[in-house]
């Protein structure tokens, strides 16, 4: 059986006309001889509308009930697409997450797929039916309906493709994956392919257009994920195992993040206990720390800088004011006008000096770097937001992004 | 365990505010010490809106997919009500037809409840949770979602009450069951109680406000069904086993039906074969015959009159034109301006002469009766629609309806 899994996002099934358009795309693949499994999101802004009603009733509705509510969105879109296909003369059947046997674990509204019982899927494919699956949802060990978090339909699609050991295509409202956000840098290049690892880094940096969990599953089962637009036939991007070509490129992508603030504590007593206490108290307030740097001690004090999400700044300040009173010599400064630039590329493993090359580039352009952190395939720089455009242009041109 | 099943119809949960209102009503019962099971319909005209989308895609969408689509309506209302109750501090859990174990048989869009696995219900009730059940829906032997036809939520509620052996209350947008339609006869009396049998007859005559199947199940398991308005606290009507008081009343209800036409065939050859052929051909065209009367033969011919639904008249005429050509002596007349009045009452069993009493009443009022049929607890009269108001007033006043 030559099987193909396709996923269509909410914008692609936002109206009856668009659903008919998706039906046509599926039929054209069917005619090419594929057994088709189609995973859908809810229509357009349906999920948001449902959530609005929930939040009219409660600021904090039980998450189990929210899952019960919002999982109806996909049930509507899958039944309508099945009708469109049947009307066009193609046998199709829609299945909820529960019916398809998508077993999840973990909390409501952010469950994870534990396993998929593919017997129902295979049965219908064997009878040459187009199987339309509700994305984003599953069922837990209590038979409660669960959802996988925003973008969870991607994960449903990749998990099903992994179980069926077939390719997976994700159709969305962007036409592929770019080396950097085209809204920031219009000349940004669309990538033909990107490795799972790079895509995971990009996704975690907020630059990705895909659910991180989907990429992890694709990587684990080595399922190529093709991302493209559901409108037209433009070539998209394939997320796959890294190959020689990918490794020859130093940098694949550049992620730009404006959602962090940088906090600097100066004259902090040079003691691992004090440092530990600071980060422990921040963690207890659920403040997420991303980058951290500490200067070498001078006069038995150090300067510590770290970034936190801007929307967690209030909690962070509360914690830090405690330390200001406890250690009056500590100085506190907060910079909200920072940009985190991250370059990602598996080529960095074999090519040394990428960090240095970028330092030189930025220095030549008179751009000051406040913090740097590096990992195996990623380097992040904190710069002032006013320098962002120049820095992006300089790096993109140098590395041909 | 003192359990109570309540069902709220679509109008009663049409808005967020109305859902909050229903939550208050449930809480007041909870405070009285009841373990509550609440069965809901979809919000307002939600089901119609979903069906509209389906019919945009296909004139004849697969019924399985229609069930998949419209069953989302109740899933939305139950989760929202559960949120409202939890927000008010009462533990509640919503369950789909599938989760509650409502097993159905028969065709999609008009399935029948075969059984209910009450273990999940009882488990949650034992933990003192308010259980909110999606009405109208169940699951068949293929694990496909099914629906029970218009008004099916009543059936869900009564079936659950039957399984739990507890009373059932149906809250709707009318405030009880009337002896006759108050829109036709404003002085119509609301009944305190009505027997299952009478209610079944009324329902089958189109005068009922309840799903016939719900009444049958209530009767089979002897579950009293209380019907009242969800707005205010006006006393409603209880559908229950007949008792002495009911039997002392000759007539409980009067149903008025304007949806039939009367067809009269004159000079039909007096032969059972011809009569059989006529009704056989009508049946083959799916024309539903209700009342039939035949005169005694004269000159070896008879006159045959019968009623058919007005919207099946075209098919009926096709069949009959065939007989006009086959037996040129046959005369055909059609009267679309007829009213079928049916009086219903279990008291008729013990009180003879009700039919005669009505004949005299109508004769005194100069109202001509075209056809009469009688059954154990029902008598139906066909009269001209122009006489309807007078006939209704005359009968209602005489029998104190």
Interface residues (C-beta under 8 A of the other chain):
Chain A: X16 X19 X20 X50 X53 X54 X56 X57 X58 X61 X62 X64 X65 X66 X68 X69 X71 X72 X75 X76 X78 X79 X80 X82 X83 X84 X86 X87 X93 X94 X96 X98 X99 X143 X144 X145
Chain B: X16 X19 X20 X50 X53 X54 X56 X57 X58 X61 X62 X64 X65 X66 X68 X69 X71 X72 X75 X76 X78 X79 X80 X82 X83 X84 X86 X87 X93 X94 X96 X98 X99 X143 X144 X145
